[in-house]
Amino acid sequence: MDFGFSEDQELLRDSARKFLDAECPTTFVRKMMEDDSAHATELWKKAAELGWMGILIPEENGGIGGSFLDLVVVMEEMGRSLMPGPFLATVLLGSAAVLAGGSDEQKDAILPKVAAGEWVMTLAQAEKSGRYDAGGIGMPATARGGDFVLSGEKLFVPDAHVADQMVVAARTGSPGAPEDGITLFLVDAKSPGVEITQLKTVDMTRRQCHVAFQDVALAGSQVIGEVGQGWPILKRVLNQATAGLCTEMVGTGQQALDMAVEYAKERVQFGKPIGSFQAVKHKCVDMMVQVENARSLTYYAAWTVDENVDEASQAVPMAKAYCSDMCKTVTSEAIQVHGGIGFTWEHDMHLFYRRGLASEAAFGSAPTHREVVAQTLDL
């Protein structure tokens, strides 16, 4: 196992950083927080032209046929820049489910549009329990001949308000085990009976939505994979998305650390830079240790996902548990280094703290993932 990235991947990282520095400064992030959708179509199209939406999509479906590790270097830079919008929802949730379990017809119809930046996708999984395991999926899809009718509600659906297509996880049978009887459906977000409402959350650079389904008619051709066999596909997708989110958190934590160190060198108190005082310099060192530990865990988790090996079932929740705590703690400590100015709306540090809080909750909190790791230890 090689933790290093290839020359091409480092060039990709370089180009991503330059693009985001130019197109996604914090002034733009703030603008998107105030926007009704937080989705800038111009930025989306430019990112698509760079091939970002199609990194994981094969060339025959309009993508560039890259690896998950190629995506990792881009997403770390996205986390550093707090890139707003539905990238994670589209690339690592919605289209990833089609890529993992869709038929050739579904792939041909959907993936080229995603790669070209024409379609936005998302995944509707979580319900009132807020759980992301198989037991948290209870919404029924009732069979009627070879078709289905979907009724119920989903919570915390990322960026559903701008989605063209949703992948919806529902129950199509009484399970012997929680993993049994789960089916994934492709649902047009504009279908009759679908009602989408934005939720107010701490991080408005990405929107979470409540989606209600009222007698939504689905054809059998809208099933992804096989009826009742959706959990293995969904588990693969969640591992990818969680590892991708961890990568973003590493970028966010690194940027918060860099800003804190720079400020500690420039801010003078009692005739000296505050970074020369032990309380501040050791705080920065502790932050650095946390970021580097998170990076190592995340890169390992990303490797297990890229290789699709069994270790992913442990490596991904380990990374998420640690990164969740890291990102929240490091962004909070970076505010402390800045002192009073760090608490003001005018300073950018609170943007990174908000992203850290939102990322900690996404796909399960740190305690949730610690419990998953404990189960792999038979505890």
C-alpha positions in Angstrom: 0.0 0.0 0.0 1.4 3.4 -1.1 0.1 6.5 0.7 1.7 8.7 -1.9 -0.1 10.2 -4.8 1.0 9.9 -8.4 2.4 12.8 -10.4 -0.8 13.2 -12.3 -2.8 13.3 -9.1 -0.6 16.0 -7.7 -1.1 18.0 -10.9 -4.8 17.5 -10.5 -4.6 18.8 -6.9 -2.6 21.8 -8.1 -5.2 22.7 -10.8 -8.1 22.2 -8.4 -6.5 24.6 -5.9 -5.9 27.2 -8.5 -9.4 26.9 -9.9 -11.1 27.1 -6.4 -8.9 30.0 -5.3 -10.0 31.9 -8.3 -13.7 30.8 -8.5 -14.6 30.0 -4.9 -13.2 32.6 -2.4 -15.0 33.1 0.9 -16.8 36.1 -0.6 -18.4 33.7 -3.1 -19.2 31.2 -0.3 -21.0 33.9 1.7 -22.9 34.9 -1.4 -24.1 31.3 -1.8 -25.1 31.2 1.9 -27.6 34.0 1.1 -28.7 32.5 -2.2 -32.1 30.7 -2.3 -30.4 27.5 -3.7 -26.7 27.8 -2.8 -26.2 26.3 -6.2 -24.2 28.5 -8.8 -24.8 27.0 -12.2 -21.9 28.9 -13.7 -19.4 27.4 -11.2 -21.1 24.0 -11.7 -20.6 24.1 -15.5 -17.0 25.2 -15.1 -16.3 22.3 -12.7 -17.9 19.9 -15.2 -15.7 21.2 -18.0 -12.7 20.3 -15.8 -14.1 16.8 -15.7 -14.9 16.8 -12.0 -18.4 15.4 -12.3 -17.2 12.6 -14.4 -14.1 11.5 -12.5 -15.7 8.2 -11.4 -17.8 7.7 -14.5 -16.4 5.4 -17.2 -15.4 6.9 -20.6 -18.1 5.0 -22.4 -20.7 6.9 -20.3 -19.2 10.3 -20.9 -16.8 10.5 -17.9 -13.0 10.3 -17.6 -12.8 6.9 -16.0 -10.7 8.0 -13.0 -10.2 6.4 -9.6 -11.6 7.2 -6.2 -8.2 8.5 -5.2 -8.3 11.0 -8.1 -11.5 12.3 -6.6 -9.9 12.4 -3.1 -7.3 15.1 -4.1 -10.1 17.3 -5.6 -12.4 16.9 -2.6 -9.6 17.8 -0.2 -9.3 21.1 -2.0 -13.1 21.6 -2.0 -13.0 21.2 1.7 -10.3 23.8 2.0 -12.4 26.3 -0.1 -15.7 25.3 1.5 -17.1 24.8 -2.0 -20.9 25.1 -1.9 -23.5 23.2 -3.9 -24.5 19.6 -4.7 -21.2 18.0 -5.7 -21.1 15.4 -3.0 -24.8 14.7 -3.4 -24.5 14.3 -7.2 -21.1 12.5 -7.6 -20.9 10.4 -4.4 -24.5 9.6 -3.7 -26.9 9.8 -6.6 -24.8 8.9 -9.6 -22.6 6.6 -7.5 -25.7 4.4 -6.9 -26.4 4.3 -10.6 -22.8 3.4 -11.3 -22.7 0.7 -8.6 -26.0 -1.0 -9.4 -27.7 0.5 -12.4 -28.6 -1.3 -15.6 -26.8 -0.5 -18.8 -29.9 1.4 -19.9 -29.9 3.5 -16.7 -26.2 4.2 -16.9 -26.5 5.3 -20.6 -29.5 7.6 -19.8 -28.1 9.2 -16.6 -24.3 9.2 -16.3 -23.5 11.2 -19.5 -25.8 14.0 -18.2 -24.1 14.0 -14.8 -20.7 14.1 -16.3 -21.6 17.0 -18.6 -23.0 19.0 -15.6 -26.5 18.9 -17.0 -28.1 16.9 -14.1 -27.9 17.2 -10.4 -28.7 14.0 -8.3 -29.0 13.1 -4.7 -29.8 10.2 -2.4 -32.9 10.0 -0.1 -32.2 7.6 2.7 -32.5 9.0 6.2 -35.8 9.1 8.0 -37.1 10.4 11.4 -34.6 8.2 13.3 -31.7 9.9 11.6 -30.0 6.5 11.2 -27.9 5.6 8.2 -27.8 1.8 8.8 -30.2 -0.6 7.1 -32.5 -0.6 10.2 -33.2 3.1 9.7 -35.0 2.5 6.4 -38.7 2.0 6.9 -40.6 3.9 4.2 -42.6 1.4 2.1 -42.8 1.0 -1.6 -45.9 -1.0 -2.3 -45.8 -3.4 -5.3 -48.7 -3.2 -7.8 -48.0 -5.8 -10.5 -44.6 -5.0 -11.8 -44.7 -1.4 -10.7 -44.6 0.3 -7.2 -46.2 3.1 -5.3 -44.1 5.1 -2.9 -45.5 6.9 0.1 -43.7 8.4 3.1 -41.0 11.0 3.9 -37.3 11.4 4.0 -35.3 13.8 6.1 -31.9 15.5 5.6 -31.8 14.8 1.8 -28.8 16.8 0.6 -29.6 19.4 -2.1 -32.9 17.8 -3.2 -34.3 21.2 -4.0 -32.0 21.5 -7.0 -31.9 17.8 -8.0 -33.2 16.4 -11.3 -33.1 12.8 -10.1 -33.2 11.2 -6.7 -32.2 7.7 -5.6 -34.7 6.7 -3.0 -34.2 3.8 -0.5 -37.5 2.1 0.4 -38.8 -1.2 1.9 -40.4 -3.6 -0.6 -40.7 -6.5 1.8 -40.8 -7.6 5.4 -37.2 -8.2 6.4 -35.8 -11.3 8.1 -32.8 -9.0 8.8 -32.7 -5.2 8.5 -30.5 -5.6 5.3 -33.2 -7.6 3.6 -36.1 -6.1 1.6 -34.4 -2.7 0.7 -34.9 -1.5 -2.8 -33.4 1.5 -4.5 -35.5 3.5 -7.0 -34.7 6.3 -9.5 -37.3 9.0 -8.9 -37.7 12.2 -11.0 -37.6 15.1 -8.5 -40.4 16.7 -10.4 -42.7 13.7 -10.3 -46.3 14.2 -9.2 -46.6 13.5 -5.5 -43.1 14.6 -4.6 -42.9 17.7 -2.3 -39.5 19.1 -1.4 -38.9 21.6 1.5 -35.6 23.1 2.4 -34.5 22.9 6.1 -32.7 25.5 8.1 -29.3 24.1 9.1 -26.1 25.5 10.6 -24.2 25.3 7.3 -26.1 27.0 4.5 -23.5 26.3 1.8 -25.2 22.9 1.4 -28.9 22.5 1.8 -30.7 19.7 3.6 -34.3 19.0 2.6 -37.4 17.2 3.7 -38.9 15.2 0.9 -42.5 13.9 1.1 -43.8 11.2 -1.2 -47.5 10.9 -1.7 -48.6 8.0 -3.8 -45.7 8.4 -6.2 -46.0 5.9 -9.1 -42.9 4.1 -10.1 -42.3 1.7 -13.0 -40.4 -1.5 -12.5 -37.7 0.0 -14.8 -36.9 2.6 -12.1 -35.5 -0.1 -9.8 -31.7 0.1 -9.4 -30.4 -3.5 -9.2 -32.8 -6.1 -8.0 -35.9 -5.7 -5.9 -35.1 -6.3 -2.2 -31.4 -6.3 -2.9 -30.5 -2.7 -2.6 -28.5 -2.7 0.7 -25.2 -4.0 -0.7 -25.3 -1.2 -3.3 -26.3 1.4 -0.7 -23.5 0.3 1.6 -20.9 0.7 -1.1 -22.2 4.1 -1.9 -22.3 5.2 1.7 -18.7 4.0 2.2 -17.6 6.1 -0.8 -19.5 9.2 0.3 -18.3 9.0 3.9 -14.7 8.6 2.8 -15.2 11.6 0.5 -16.7 13.7 3.2 -13.7 12.8 5.5 -11.4 14.1 2.7 -13.3 17.3 2.7 -13.0 17.6 6.5 -9.3 17.2 6.3 -9.1 20.1 3.8 -11.4 22.2 6.0 -9.3 21.4 9.1 -6.0 22.1 7.3 -7.3 25.5 6.1 -8.5 26.5 9.6 -5.0 25.5 11.0 -3.2 27.5 8.3 -5.3 30.6 9.1 -4.7 30.2 12.8 -0.9 29.8 12.4 -0.7 32.8 10.0 -2.7 34.9 12.5 -0.5 33.8 15.4 2.6 34.9 13.5 1.1 38.3 12.7 -0.8 39.3 15.8 1.4 41.1 18.3 0.6 41.3 22.0 2.9 42.5 24.7 5.5 43.3 22.1 5.6 39.8 20.7 3.7 37.7 18.1 1.1 35.7 20.1 2.5 32.5 18.4 5.6 32.9 20.6 3.6 32.2 23.7 3.4 28.6 24.8 -0.4 28.5 25.2 -0.9 29.5 21.6 2.0 27.6 20.0 1.1 24.3 21.7 -2.6 24.8 20.8 -1.5 25.1 17.1 0.7 22.0 17.5 -2.2 20.0 18.9 -4.4 21.1 16.0 -1.7 20.1 13.5 -1.4 16.6 15.1 -5.2 16.1 14.8 -5.2 17.2 11.2 -2.3 14.9 10.3 -3.9 11.9 12.1 -7.2 12.6 10.3 -5.3 12.7 7.0 -3.6 9.4 7.6 -6.9 7.7 8.6 -8.7 9.2 5.7 -6.2 8.3 3.0 -6.2 4.7 4.3 -10.0 4.7 4.2 -10.0 6.1 0.7 -7.6 3.4 -0.4 -9.8 0.6 1.0 -12.8 2.1 -0.9 -10.8 2.5 -4.1 -9.7 -1.2 -3.8 -13.2 -2.3 -2.6 -11.7 -4.5 0.1 -13.3 -5.8 3.3 -11.2 -3.5 5.4 -13.4 -0.6 4.3 -16.1 -1.7 6.8 -13.7 -0.7 9.6 -11.5 1.9 8.0 -14.3 4.2 6.9 -16.1 4.5 10.2 -12.7 4.9 12.0 -11.9 7.8 9.7 -15.4 9.4 10.1 -15.3 9.1 13.9 -11.9 10.8 14.1 -12.5 13.4 11.4 -15.8 14.4 12.9 -14.1 15.3 16.2 -11.0 16.7 14.5 -12.9 19.1 12.2 -15.2 20.4 14.9 -12.3 20.8 17.4 -9.7 22.3 15.1 -12.1 24.9 13.6 -13.2 25.8 17.2 -9.6 26.1 18.4 -8.7 28.2 15.4 -11.5 30.6 16.5 -9.9 30.7 19.9 -6.5 31.6 18.4 -8.0 34.5 16.6 -9.6 35.7 19.9 -12.6 38.1 19.8 -12.3 38.8 16.1 -12.8 35.1 15.3 -16.3 35.2 16.8 -17.5 38.0 14.5 -19.7 37.5 11.5 -17.2 39.6 9.4 -14.4 37.1 10.0 -14.3 33.9 7.9 -13.4 31.5 10.7 -17.0 30.8 11.6 -17.7 29.6 8.1 -15.2 26.7 8.7 -16.7 26.0 12.1 -20.2 25.8 10.6 -18.9 23.4 7.9 -17.2 21.3 10.6 -20.5 21.0 12.6 -22.5 20.0 9.6 -19.9 17.5 8.4 -19.8 15.9 11.9 -23.5 15.1 11.7 -23.6 13.9 8.1 -23.8 10.1 7.6 -23.8 9.5 11.3 -22.0 11.3 14.2 -18.7 10.3 15.8 -20.3 8.1 18.5 -22.4 6.3 15.8 -19.2 5.4 13.9 -17.4 4.4 17.0 -20.2 1.9 17.7 -19.7 0.6 14.1 -16.0 0.0 14.8 -16.8 -1.6 18.1 -19.0 -4.1 16.3 -16.1 -5.0 14.0 -14.2 -5.9 17.2 -17.1 -8.1 18.4 -17.7 -5.8 21.3 
